[in-house]
Amino acid sequence: LSPVHGAPAGAPRFGTLLPAMQPDEALYAAWRAGDSKAGAELFERHYPAIARFFRNKVDGDAPDLIQKTFLACLEGKEKNRGDSSFRTYLFAVAHNVLYKHFRGKVREGARLDFGLTSVHDLQPTAATILARRREERLLLQGLRRLPLDHQVLLELYFWEKLTAKEIADILATNEGTIRTRLRRAKQLLEQAMTALAEGDEALRDSLSNLDAWAAAVRAQIG
């Protein structure tokens, strides 16, 4: 049997029993105990999502931040409370790694308010993900012009399809607050995209289709 796929190298045989996929939490426990194969399996499962998390916020630093996120999980520097899934825990670690990264970019003693400061403010010349269609490019650009707190919230909601409860676990707040912030973040995104559209009436009329645009972008960066 293949150690990766758990299937015969040749044609599949009827009646072959494939090993059940282990849950994340079991793999995480094994990884922390020294099982490198368990760590490799977790990395393979969750790398695309963590890569998406960083790609529209940082440019050349993304691979390093992805590595730091998984390393922090292994070393236990970021504690898993145990009352949420490994996936939400991993995003919580990635969130902390991202914010620490940006704080390290400003001069010593300066304070950043991520409820006001956007990625565009911090990296105004940085390139966004290459998108095929104009409306998708506007979505990415609009997200980068939101305060980082709002950008993170919307990308977790649009791209990772996380619930308000899961996002609340990631951001260490309550579910009601997340629902309120989601409504406000969507309003801010529509305003940013309308400004970027530069009078394009057809595009402004299509803003109600944000979910579809977000799905198209997710497919490209996944």
C-alpha positions in Angstrom: 0.0 0.0 0.0 1.1 3.5 -0.7 2.0 5.4 2.5 0.5 8.5 1.1 -2.7 7.4 -0.5 -3.3 4.1 1.2 -4.1 2.5 -2.1 -2.4 -0.3 -4.2 0.1 0.8 -6.7 -1.7 -1.0 -9.5 -5.4 -1.1 -10.4 -7.7 -0.9 -7.4 -9.1 -4.2 -6.1 -12.7 -4.7 -5.0 -13.0 -5.2 -1.3 -9.7 -3.4 -0.5 -10.2 -1.5 2.8 -8.7 1.9 2.9 -7.5 3.3 6.3 -9.9 5.9 7.7 -8.6 9.4 7.6 -7.5 10.4 11.0 -9.1 13.5 12.5 -6.9 16.6 12.8 -6.8 16.5 16.5 -5.4 13.0 16.6 -2.8 13.9 14.0 -1.9 17.1 16.0 -1.4 15.1 19.2 0.8 12.6 17.3 2.8 15.4 15.7 3.4 17.1 19.1 4.6 13.7 20.3 7.2 13.5 17.6 5.4 11.8 14.6 6.7 13.7 11.6 4.4 11.8 9.2 1.4 13.2 11.2 2.8 16.7 10.9 3.3 16.2 7.1 -0.3 15.1 6.8 -1.6 18.2 8.7 0.6 20.5 6.6 -0.7 18.9 3.4 -4.3 19.3 4.5 -4.2 22.9 5.7 -1.4 24.5 3.6 -3.8 25.8 0.9 -6.0 27.5 3.4 -3.2 29.1 5.3 -1.5 30.2 2.1 -4.8 31.9 1.1 -4.9 33.6 4.4 -1.5 35.3 3.8 -1.5 35.8 0.0 -3.7 38.9 -0.2 -2.0 40.6 2.8 1.7 40.1 2.3 3.9 39.5 -0.7 7.3 37.8 -0.6 7.0 37.2 3.2 4.1 34.7 2.8 6.2 31.5 2.7 8.1 32.5 5.9 4.8 33.4 7.7 3.2 30.1 6.7 6.2 28.2 8.1 6.1 30.3 11.3 2.5 29.4 11.7 3.0 25.7 11.6 6.1 25.9 13.7 4.2 27.8 16.4 1.6 25.0 16.5 4.3 22.4 16.8 6.2 24.2 19.6 3.0 25.0 21.4 3.9 28.7 21.7 0.2 29.4 20.9 -2.0 27.5 23.2 -4.9 25.5 21.9 -7.8 25.9 24.4 -9.2 22.6 23.3 -12.7 23.9 22.8 -12.4 24.5 19.1 -11.3 22.6 16.0 -7.6 22.3 15.0 -8.5 24.3 11.9 -9.8 27.3 13.9 -6.8 27.0 16.2 -4.5 27.1 13.1 -6.1 30.3 11.8 -5.9 31.9 15.2 -2.1 31.2 15.2 -1.9 32.6 11.6 -3.8 35.7 12.7 -1.3 36.3 15.5 1.7 35.7 13.2 0.4 38.1 10.7 -0.2 40.9 13.2 3.2 40.4 14.8 4.7 40.6 11.3 3.1 44.0 10.6 4.0 45.4 14.0 7.6 44.5 13.3 7.5 46.6 10.1 6.8 49.9 11.9 9.4 52.0 13.7 10.1 51.1 17.3 7.5 52.5 19.7 4.9 53.1 17.0 1.5 51.6 17.5 -0.7 50.1 14.9 -4.5 50.2 15.1 -5.6 47.3 12.9 -9.2 48.6 13.2 -8.1 51.6 11.1 -4.9 50.6 9.2 -5.1 48.6 6.0 -2.7 46.5 4.1 -2.7 49.2 1.4 -1.6 51.7 4.1 1.3 49.4 5.1 2.3 48.3 1.6 0.9 50.8 -0.9 2.9 49.5 -3.8 2.5 45.8 -3.2 1.0 43.7 -6.0 -2.3 41.8 -5.4 -3.0 38.3 -6.6 -3.3 38.1 -10.3 -7.0 37.9 -11.2 -8.5 37.2 -14.6 -11.5 39.5 -14.5 -11.8 43.1 -13.6 -14.4 42.7 -10.9 -12.2 40.1 -9.2 -9.3 42.4 -9.3 -11.4 45.1 -7.8 -12.5 42.7 -5.0 -8.9 42.0 -4.1 -7.9 45.6 -4.2 -11.0 46.6 -2.2 -10.2 44.0 0.5 -6.7 45.4 0.8 -8.0 48.9 1.4 -10.1 47.8 4.3 -8.8 48.1 7.9 -6.9 44.8 8.4 -9.4 43.6 11.1 -12.2 43.8 8.5 -10.1 42.3 5.7 -9.3 39.3 7.8 -12.9 38.9 8.8 -14.2 38.9 5.3 -11.6 36.6 3.8 -12.3 34.0 6.5 -16.0 34.4 5.8 -15.8 34.4 2.0 -12.9 32.1 1.3 -12.9 29.7 4.1 -16.7 29.5 4.7 -16.2 29.8 8.4 -19.2 30.4 10.6 -19.5 33.4 12.9 -18.9 31.1 15.9 -15.7 29.8 14.3 -14.5 33.3 13.4 -15.3 34.4 17.0 -13.0 31.6 18.3 -10.2 32.7 15.9 -10.4 36.3 16.9 -11.1 35.6 20.6 -14.4 37.5 20.8 -18.1 36.7 20.9 -20.3 35.6 18.0 -22.7 38.6 18.2 -19.8 41.0 17.8 -18.6 39.0 14.7 -22.0 39.3 13.1 -22.1 43.0 13.7 -18.5 43.4 12.3 -19.4 41.3 9.2 -22.2 43.6 8.3 -20.0 46.7 8.7 -17.1 45.0 6.8 -19.4 44.3 3.8 -20.5 47.9 3.8 -16.9 49.1 3.8 -16.0 46.7 1.0 -18.9 47.9 -1.2 -17.8 51.5 -0.6 -14.2 50.7 -1.5 -15.1 48.8 -4.6 -17.5 51.5 -5.7 -14.7 54.1 -5.4 -12.3 51.8 -7.3 -14.9 51.2 -10.1 -14.5 54.9 -11.1 -18.1 55.4 -12.3 -18.7 52.0 -13.8 -22.4 51.7 -13.4 -22.6 48.1 -14.5 -20.0 47.1 -11.9 -21.7 49.0 -9.1 -25.0 47.3 -10.0 -23.3 43.9 -9.6 -22.0 44.4 -6.1 -24.7 42.2 -4.8 -22.9 39.3 -6.3 -19.9 39.5 -4.0 -20.2 35.9 -2.9 -19.8 34.7 -6.5 -16.8 36.9 -7.1 -15.2 35.7 -3.8 -15.7 32.1 -4.9 -14.0 32.8 -8.2 -11.0 34.4 -6.5 -10.8 31.6 -4.0 -10.5 29.1 -6.8 -7.6 31.0 -8.3 -5.6 31.3 -5.1 -6.4 27.8 -3.8 
